[in-house]
Amino acid sequence: MNKNTNRIAQQMPMWRRYIEKRLSKLAVAFRFDISAKGTSLFAWYSFRPMAGCGVVWNIEGLSEEHAKILSLWFNSTVYALQIYLDRVETRGAWMQLHKYVMDDLLVVHPLKLSKSQKKAILKTFEEVKDIEFPSFLKQLKDRFPARVAIDKTVFRVLGFGDDEIDRILDYLYPALANEIEQLKTLMQG
């Protein structure tokens, strides 16, 4: 073995511990361009624990059910609106969430949901989990059906009625899309 190979072999246990400490079933993005074609979701669930890349938080210690519930929440437009409002702009539509901001965001608490609320969220999760989402901006502009399904479920869990939800989404989607478009324009400067 050459010197570099030996050094790498010696460091493998340290790297294994580093990765194993970060394994989780849920990853949430904290740095991204909200207007980018590649930004379609803000959180990812995996039935097999994963260690996300350097721009996501690995949310450790969650049950499978709680990870699914939270992944749907973190992919809702309610959450997207919060991160838009509380973001730290790095340049136009590029944004970052600091941990102190994340600590102050409103999040559903899986242990405080009723059985019917959990069932509704998990049903929507199962309906959308295998769908390929276009960019977040396109989802808003086109009222992407999976986006609408997520948001209607989240708003129902929050206590809104169907008529209220429709009115909110009719206003929210174009308004948020317009704001993101303006950020995108600023980046082109």
Secondary structure, 3 states (H helix, E strand, C coil): CCHHHHHHHHHHHHHHHHHHHHCEEEEEECEEECCCCCCCCCEEEEEEEECCCCCEEEECCCCHHHHHHHHHHHCCHHHHHHHHHCCEEEECCEEECCHHHHHHCCCCCHHHCCHHHHHHHHHHHHHHCCCCCCCHHHHHHHCCHHHHHHHHHHHHHCCCCHHHHHHHHHHHHHHHHHHHHHHHHHHHC
